[in-house]
Amino acid sequence: MTRSDVRSEIGWVGVAARSVSAIDAICKWSGYLVAWATLATVLLCFATVYLRYVMGQGLIWLQESYIWTHVAVIVLGAGYTMMSGGFVRVDVFYSTWDDRKRAWSDLLMTLFVLVPFLIVFGNAVWTFWSASYASDEGSLNPGGMENYWILKGTLVGFILLVALQGMAFVLRSVLTLAGYPQYALRHAGHGPDQSL
């Protein structure tokens, strides 16, 4: 399904298809950001090791900075991972189902497992982040990174990106169940990837 096909849809189908396309674009952008953060993690780790063991100089802020980028890779890559089917799934049944059964599974699991998880975890993350922001929390190590609320804010990004991709799962499932199989989620060995 191409972008022009999505733009040509009318009514609620068009709104849903364009919403999925916009969500996927956001998650793809986060995936590209994570790719660069992965490179930054490697370079910062190399610099830390080189300075410590070759130059005999340790910098706490540099050591903590690659931990920050590594955390960002893990939590901000979740939406992209969901979109591309990179998460761990046991496909004993799912892989043998047709598009409609998969759509029902994705819809029900998103609504009854993912949404409650995001509500509970999101509430805890918001409390965790807001306390860090209010106190302007910094590193416990002398010379370490300041503004830990930025690092903890990546968890807020995790909640938002996973919630967006969960919304895309629901919309794709509804479109599939309504008789528009071209919008079925196809990844992880279940047909060609579909880019809206």
N, C-alpha and C positions, 0 to 999 in steps of 0.2 A: 504494500500500500504506500503510495507516494504522497507527498505533501499536497500536490494538486488534486489528488483523489479526495483527500480529507477536506480540502477547501470547497469541493464541489457538493459535499453533503449538505442537506438542508434540514431544518427542524431540530428536534432534540438529538437526532443522530449526529448532525453536524456539530452541535454544541459539545456533545460528549466526545466525538472524535477529535475536535480541535483542543479540547481540554486535555485529553490523553497526550496529544502531540506536544502541547506546551509543557506538561509535566515531564515528559520524556526529555525534552530539550533542556530543562533545568537539571535533571538528573545526569544527562550527558555532560553538561557543563561542569557539574560537581565531580564527575569522573575524570575529566581533563585536569581539573584543579588538583585532584588527588594524585594523578600521575606526576605532576610537577612537584607536589609535596613529597612523593616517594623519592624522586631524584634529590630533592633538598635533604631528605633524611640521610641518604647514602653519603652525600658530600659533607654534611655536618658531622656525621659519625667518623668519616675518614679524617677530617680536619682535627677532630678531637683526639683521635688515636695518634695521628702524626705529631701534633703539638706535644702531647704528653710523653710519648715514648721515643721520639726522635729529637725534639727540641727541648725536652725536659720541662715543659711548661703546661700546667693544667688550668683551664678556664672553666669555672663552674657554669657560667651562663651558656657557654658553647655546648657543654655536655647536656645541659637541660634543654637546649633548643632542639636538638635532634629527637629528644623524647617528645617534645611538643609536636613536631611535624609528624612523628610516627603515630601519635594519638589522633591527629587530624586525619591521617590516611585511613585509619581504622574506622572512625566514627562517621566521617563525612563521605566515605565511600559506600555506605550502606544502601542509599537510594539507588545508586548506579548498579550495585551488585544485585539488588532486587530486580531492577529493570532488565538486566542482561542475563538473569538466571544463574548467577554465580554463587548463590547461597547453597548450603548443604541441604539436600532433600533426599529422602528415601523414596525412590520412584517405583516401588514394588507394584502398586496399583495405578498410580497417577500416569505412568508412562504408557499403560495399555488403554487408557480411557480416550474417548473421542473428545472433540472440542467442547461439547455441551457439558459432559461430566466434569471436565477440567474447570470449566467456567463456574459450575456450581460449587466445586471444591474451593476454588480461589475466592469466590464471593463469600461463602460461609466462613471459611477460615479467616479471611480478612476481617469480617464483621464481628465474629465471636471470639477470635483469639488475638489478632493484631490490634484492633481498636482498644479493647480493654487494657492490653499491655501498654499501649502508648499513653492512655489516660493515667494509669498508675505510675508508670515510669516518668512520664512528662511532669506530673505533679512533684515527684521527688527531685527530678533534675532542676525544675524551676526554683525550688527551695534551696538546693545545693548551690546553684549559680547565683541567685540573688544575694545569699549570705556572703559569698565570695566577693561579689561586686560591691556590696555595701561596706565591707571591711577593707576593700582594696588589698586583698590577700596577695602576698608575695611568697617567694621561696623561703624555706626555713634555713637554707644554706647561705652563708655570707657570699656575696658576689653572684648570687643566682638570679634567675628571671623574676621580674616583677609582674604585676597584673595577672595573677592566676585566673581571674574571671574570664580572660580571653580564652585560655585553654579549656576551662570548664564550659564556656559558651559553645564549644564544638558539640557538646552533648545536646544543646538546644537545636543546633543544626541537624544533628542526627534525628531527633524527634520530627522536625519539620520535613526533612527529605524522605524519611520512611513513611510519614503520614501522607505526603503527596503521592508517593509511589503506591501506597495502599489505596488511595483514591483512584489512581489509574487502574489498579487491579479490579476494583469494583466496577468502574465504567466499562472496561474491556469485557468483563463478565456479563454485565447487563446488555451490552451491544451484541455479544455472542448469543446469549439466550433469547434476544429479541429477533434473531434471524439474520444477523450480520456477521457471519463467520470470518470475514476478512479481517475483523478486529480482534480475533482470538489471540490470546497470549501464546506465542510460539518461541520457546527457547528451551535450553537444557535438553536438546535431543528430541524435541517434539515438533520438528518441522523447521523451516527456515526462519531466521530472525526476522522480525517485522519492525521496520522503522517508520513511525508516523511523523 
